Amino acid sequence: MGGSGSGLYGNGGWIGRDTVESKLCLDIRVLKPGLDSGNTLIFKWRYREKRFSPPVERELKIATHSTYLLFQTPSDEYTVGLSWTNCNYGGKRPWFVCTGCGKRRGKLFFKKEKFLCRECHDLTYISCQVSGNKLEELDNKLYKLARKLQMKDFKPYDLHPLFFKPKGMHQETFDRLRSKLEWLLIKRQEAWIAGCRFHS
């Protein structure tokens, strides 16, 4: 449990640090199939800086080399080290070498026009910031479900959102996620009402 001043509103309403969920994430496991030297990988993201801000589109080109990766964005170009370690049951696992701290990392995050690890960007997790706030905890769960269901422009206060089964998702999985989302929307409304103060 957090002490005094912890949580989203524990310090006089201070919102806290940026979160990993709000940043573009590059996972080395996604890149692994294309890491042969001489390849050019292209990634495009569409995301929101904040929950209700307009969508932002980003593009990243990665030129692969045996010991490093060349990152190219519309505004910058820089290298990120590439390291390999042996796996227990054979094969090798790739790692980014963070340009900020020099440590091996499995994920890098985009902030201030640079991909660095979570620690170098001083990022935390939403779950660490919403402890003790029921409404925020429910919103966090709802946004995660909305991402799984590929819902665009999702609003947690909308009790009847319009969404469809994502392509390739099994019907059983879709029904389970939809039921959970609908249940959480009701719980959120109850939490919101419980937090209201009515005056006669």
C-alpha positions as CSV (number, residue, x, y, z in Angstrom):
1,M,0.0,0.0,0.0
2,G,1.2,3.5,-0.7
3,G,2.0,6.0,2.0
4,S,1.1,9.6,2.4
5,G,1.2,11.4,-0.9
6,S,1.1,8.4,-3.1
7,G,-1.5,7.7,-5.8
8,L,-3.0,9.9,-8.5
9,Y,-4.4,12.6,-6.2
10,G,-2.3,11.9,-3.1
11,N,-0.2,15.0,-3.4
12,G,-2.6,17.8,-3.6
13,G,-4.0,16.8,-7.0
14,W,-0.6,16.4,-8.6
15,I,-1.0,14.1,-11.6
16,G,2.4,12.5,-11.4
17,R,4.9,11.2,-13.9
18,D,4.3,10.1,-17.5
19,T,3.3,6.5,-17.9
20,V,4.5,3.8,-20.3
21,E,0.9,3.3,-21.5
22,S,0.9,6.9,-22.9
23,K,4.1,6.4,-24.9
24,L,5.0,4.6,-28.1
25,C,6.6,1.3,-27.2
26,L,9.1,-0.6,-29.3
27,D,9.5,-4.2,-28.3
28,I,12.6,-6.1,-29.4
29,R,10.5,-9.3,-29.7
30,V,8.5,-7.6,-32.5
31,L,11.7,-6.8,-34.4
32,K,13.4,-10.1,-34.0
33,P,12.2,-11.8,-37.2
34,G,13.6,-8.9,-39.3
35,L,16.9,-8.3,-37.5
36,D,19.1,-9.7,-40.2
37,S,21.8,-7.2,-41.2
38,G,20.8,-5.1,-44.2
39,N,17.0,-4.9,-43.6
40,T,14.9,-1.8,-43.4
41,L,12.0,-2.0,-41.0
42,I,9.2,0.5,-41.1
43,F,6.8,1.0,-38.2
44,K,3.8,3.3,-38.0
45,W,1.9,4.2,-34.8
46,R,-1.4,6.1,-34.2
47,Y,-1.8,7.1,-30.5
48,R,-2.9,9.8,-28.1
49,E,-0.6,11.9,-26.0
50,K,-3.4,12.1,-23.4
51,R,-6.7,10.2,-23.1
52,F,-8.9,12.8,-24.8
53,S,-6.3,14.5,-27.1
54,P,-6.5,14.1,-30.9
55,P,-4.7,11.1,-32.4
56,V,-1.1,11.5,-33.4
57,E,0.6,9.5,-36.1
58,R,4.3,8.6,-36.1
59,E,6.6,6.7,-38.4
60,L,9.9,5.1,-37.6
61,K,12.4,3.5,-40.0
62,I,15.0,1.1,-38.6
63,A,18.0,0.1,-40.7
64,T,19.5,-3.1,-39.3
65,H,23.2,-3.9,-38.8
66,S,25.0,-6.7,-36.9
67,T,25.7,-4.7,-33.8
68,Y,23.5,-1.7,-33.9
69,L,20.2,-0.3,-35.3
70,L,19.9,3.0,-37.1
71,F,16.7,4.8,-36.0
72,Q,15.2,7.3,-38.4
73,T,12.3,9.5,-37.5
74,P,11.0,12.6,-39.5
75,S,13.0,14.8,-37.1
76,D,16.1,12.8,-36.1
77,E,18.5,10.0,-36.9
78,Y,20.5,8.1,-34.3
79,T,21.9,4.6,-33.5
80,V,20.8,2.1,-30.9
81,G,23.1,-0.7,-29.9
82,L,22.1,-4.3,-30.5
83,S,23.1,-7.1,-28.1
84,W,22.5,-10.9,-28.2
85,T,22.5,-13.4,-25.3
86,N,22.3,-17.2,-25.4
87,C,19.1,-18.8,-24.4
88,N,19.0,-21.7,-21.9
89,Y,17.5,-24.1,-24.5
90,G,19.4,-22.9,-27.5
91,G,19.2,-20.0,-29.8
92,K,19.9,-16.3,-29.1
93,R,17.8,-13.5,-27.7
94,P,18.2,-9.9,-29.0
95,W,18.3,-6.8,-26.7
96,F,18.3,-3.1,-27.3
97,V,21.3,-1.3,-25.7
98,C,19.7,1.9,-24.3
99,T,21.6,5.0,-25.4
100,G,20.7,6.7,-22.1
101,C,22.1,4.2,-19.6
102,G,23.9,1.6,-21.7
103,K,21.9,-1.3,-20.3
104,R,20.3,-4.1,-22.2
105,R,16.5,-3.5,-22.5
106,G,13.7,-5.4,-24.1
107,K,11.5,-2.3,-24.7
108,L,12.2,1.3,-25.5
109,F,9.7,4.2,-25.2
110,F,9.3,7.3,-27.3
111,K,9.5,10.6,-25.5
112,K,11.0,14.0,-26.4
113,E,11.8,12.7,-29.9
114,K,14.0,9.8,-28.6
115,F,13.6,6.1,-27.9
116,L,15.0,5.3,-24.4
117,C,14.2,2.7,-21.7
118,R,11.5,3.3,-19.1
119,E,14.0,4.3,-16.4
120,C,15.8,6.9,-18.6
121,H,12.5,8.5,-19.5
122,D,11.3,8.3,-15.8
123,L,8.1,6.5,-16.8
124,T,5.8,4.8,-14.4
125,Y,2.7,2.6,-14.9
126,I,-0.9,3.8,-14.7
127,S,-1.6,1.1,-12.1
128,C,1.0,2.8,-9.8
129,Q,-0.8,6.1,-10.1
130,V,-4.4,5.1,-9.6
131,S,-4.0,3.2,-6.3
132,G,-6.8,4.0,-3.9
133,N,-9.0,5.8,-6.6
134,K,-11.8,3.5,-7.6
135,L,-12.9,5.5,-10.6
136,E,-9.4,5.7,-12.0
137,E,-8.8,2.0,-11.4
138,L,-11.9,1.1,-13.4
139,D,-11.0,3.6,-16.2
140,N,-7.6,1.8,-16.4
141,K,-9.2,-1.6,-16.8
142,L,-11.7,-0.2,-19.4
143,Y,-9.0,1.4,-21.6
144,K,-7.1,-1.9,-21.6
145,L,-10.2,-3.8,-22.7
146,A,-11.0,-1.2,-25.3
147,R,-7.5,-1.6,-26.8
148,K,-8.0,-5.4,-27.0
149,L,-11.3,-4.8,-28.8
150,Q,-9.7,-2.2,-31.1
151,M,-12.3,0.4,-30.1
152,K,-11.6,3.9,-31.5
153,D,-12.3,7.0,-29.6
154,F,-13.5,5.0,-26.6
155,K,-15.0,7.1,-23.7
156,P,-15.4,5.3,-20.3
157,Y,-18.4,7.4,-19.4
158,D,-20.4,6.2,-22.5
159,L,-22.6,3.3,-21.2
160,H,-23.5,2.1,-24.7
161,P,-20.4,2.3,-26.9
162,L,-20.5,1.1,-30.5
163,F,-18.0,-1.6,-31.3
164,F,-17.6,-4.7,-33.5
165,K,-15.7,-7.9,-33.3
166,P,-12.1,-7.3,-34.5
167,K,-11.0,-9.2,-37.5
168,G,-9.3,-12.5,-36.6
169,M,-10.7,-12.6,-33.0
170,H,-12.6,-15.7,-32.0
171,Q,-16.3,-15.1,-31.3
172,E,-16.0,-16.7,-27.8
173,T,-13.1,-14.3,-26.9
174,F,-15.1,-11.4,-28.3
175,D,-18.2,-12.3,-26.2
176,R,-16.1,-12.7,-23.1
177,L,-14.4,-9.3,-23.5
178,R,-17.6,-7.6,-24.4
179,S,-19.4,-8.9,-21.3
180,K,-16.5,-7.8,-19.1
181,L,-16.5,-4.4,-20.7
182,E,-20.2,-3.9,-20.2
183,W,-19.9,-5.1,-16.6
184,L,-17.1,-2.6,-15.9
185,L,-19.0,0.2,-17.5
186,I,-21.9,-0.4,-15.0
187,K,-19.4,-0.6,-12.1
188,R,-17.8,2.7,-13.2
189,Q,-21.2,4.4,-13.3
190,E,-21.9,3.1,-9.8
191,A,-18.5,4.4,-8.6
192,W,-19.1,7.8,-10.2
193,I,-22.5,8.1,-8.5
194,A,-21.1,7.1,-5.2
195,G,-18.5,9.8,-5.5
196,C,-21.1,12.5,-6.3
197,R,-22.4,14.8,-3.6
198,F,-26.0,15.9,-4.1
199,H,-27.5,19.0,-2.4
200,S,-31.2,19.4,-1.9
